[in-house]
C-alpha cells in the first residue's frame, strides 16, 4: 500500500524559500558553478565508494494503489499536477516559491484532511468539498521576488469531483463557507468578465495588499484561485491575473484524462515500472513529503526556477522525475543527463552563501556544495531540510542525473555512492 500518511503536519516540498529564513537561496549572486564532467562512466570506481548503511540495489518493484482510497486519490493528484497551471505561466515574475511555512500550499491534495492540514482551506470550506464527493486535486503557489517593484502572489488549486453537478454545487457551497483572513476589510463580490460561473470576492489584507479569491466550476472540476497584489502605478491587477489563470486552467484541464473512480485502485505506484524502485531510500525510511514519480511539467511546481527548468528538461529530453530520499531525473540519454547535471550545478553554484566542497570518493564527476547561512539542523523535519540543505551533491550515471542532500557532508556523499551503484546496477 502506498503510504504518505506519515508526512509532517506541515507538508513541505522541494525548492528554495523566499523570506523568513536568513540567507535563503532565492537571492543569487554570480557564484561559480562547477559543471558535471562528461565521460562514459564519469571515472567511477565502485570499490572506493563509501555507501554507509544505504542499500546499493533497487528495492522491490511497486504495485498499484490497492483498496486504500487515499492512495488512489494521491496518485490521481500526482497526475493532475501535470495539468495544473503554474503561476509563472500567467506572470513570469511570479516565479518564487513561498517561505517554508507556506510551502504546504504546494503539492497533492488527496483528502479533505490534506486541505486543512496543509492550510489550503479552513475546515468549513473543506467540509463543503467533502460533502460533494471531493476526489482529488493539486495545489500550487508562487510569489514575486522581494526585489520586484510590485509584490504579487498567485495560488491555483484544481479540485476534482465525481461529476459536473457535484463540482457546481461544491463551488457554490465552498464560496459561501469562505471567510477572509482576520483583519481584512469586508469582502466585496466581483463579477469576472466572460466568467459568469465564477464566484469571486475581493478584499484588502491586513498588510494592505489587494486580494481576490474565486471558485470556478468547470466540468467535474473546481478551480480555486487566489491572487494578491500590492498597490503600484501601472502594475498588475487581481482581476486580470485571476481571469488569465482561470482561462488557461480550463484549456489545460480539458486535456486531462481522469481515471474512472473504480479504477483509482489500479493506478500504478510507479508508472515507469522501475525508476521509483531504483531511487534511494533511507535505512530508516525517512524521506521528504513528496514521494513518487512525476512527468516534467508536474515537477515544475517543485522546481527552484520552473521557467529555466522546463527549458533544461526539453533540451535534455527528461521524461520522468523520481523522488524518495534522493531525486532522480531520467533523461533521453547520457548526454541529456549531463546537461541536467550541468544545469543543476549552475543553479546551485549561483546561490548566495553556497560554495563548492570536496566531491565523492570513487565518483569524480560528482559535485558537492555546502550552505553556510540559512541551513537547517538535523532536528528540523527532513522535508524542511530538503529546502534548506546544509550539503548537497549532483552526479550522473548513464541516462540519469541525481541529487542528494543532508545535514552532513559524509552522509550526502554516502547517498551519492549508493544511488550511483543502484542506477548503474553495480
Helices and strands as residue ranges (DSSP letters): G 46-48, H 69-81, G 87-89, G 100-105, E 107-109, H 112-117, H 123-131, E 136-143, E 152-160, H 164-177, E 188-190, E 199-204, E 210-218, E 221-229, H 238-253, G 261-266, E 292-294, H 296-299, G 300-302, H 306-316, E 320-323, E 327-330, H 334-349, E 354-357, E 367-371, H 382-387, E 391-397, E 400-406, H 409-424
